[in-house]
C-alpha cells in the first residue's frame, strides 16, 4: 500500500489514546500494583514490574507513589484489590478489538465496555473470539534512516525473533515478551533508539479502512479508551493512506 507506515498508524493510535485518556499516573499505579502482586516486589526477577517501573520513570511518576503501589501489591499496605480482565469484540468493518482492564468492580467494567460496543456499532465477543488474530510480543519500531542490516544483526544476537521492513522503510523488531528489557538494553547500547517500544498484542493481519467506517471505528475506540478501568486497547485497524 502506497505510503503505508506501521509507525504512522501506531503513532496515531497511541497519540489519540494518550490525549483522550490523560490518566497516565493512574494506569501506571494500577499496573505496578498488579505486577507486584503477581510476580513480587523484586524488579530484577519480575520483568513486568521492571517494565512498569521504567514507564513510571519516563512519565515522572513520583518514587513514593511507585513504592506505595508495590507495597499494596505485595500486601504491605492496605489498598484496593484490583483484578485484571480482558474483553474481546468486533467493531464496524469487522475490526478486531482487545481491551485489557484493571478493575475493582468487574460488574461495572463489563457494563461500561458492553455499552461502548453496543452504542457504537460493535459487538462484545467471548473469550478467545479475536485474540487468535494477535501475537503477544515485544515490539520495537525504528525510523527508515536506520541501517536494516545493522539492526538485524544486533537484534538477532540479542534474542529477537524477527526483523521486518514496511513499505516506507520503517524497521520493526519482534521478540518474546519476557525478552523486552534485554532486547531494549542491547539495542540502546548500540545507539539504536526505537521511536516505539512496547510489550504489546500485535495484529497479525491488519484491516485498512478509510472514510465513514474509519471514523466509526475511531469513535468506538475513543469511547472505550475513556473508560477509567481500561489499561490498553489493541486493534487490527489501520488508517488507509492510499
JOQUIFEN-V828822 format. One record per run of one state. SS is the DSSP state (~ for helix, > for strand, _ for the rest). FROM is the first residue (numbers start at 1). TO is the last residue. If there is no record, write none. Layout:
BEGIN
SS&FROM&TO / SS&FROM&TO
END
This chain:
BEGIN
_&1&5 / ~&6&21 / _&22&23 / ~&24&39 / _&40&46 / ~&47&58 / _&59&62 / ~&63&73 / _&74&82 / >&83&90 / _&91&91 / ~&92&94 / _&95&95 / >&96&103 / _&104&105 / ~&106&119 / _&120&122 / >&123&124 / _&125&130 / ~&131&133 / >&134&142 / _&143&147 / ~&148&157 / _&158&161 / >&162&165 / _&166&170 / >&171&175 / _&176&176 / ~&177&189 / _&190&195 / >&196&203 / _&204&206 / >&207&209 / _&210&210 / ~&211&225 / _&226&229 / >&230&235 / _&236&236 / >&237&239 / _&240&242
END
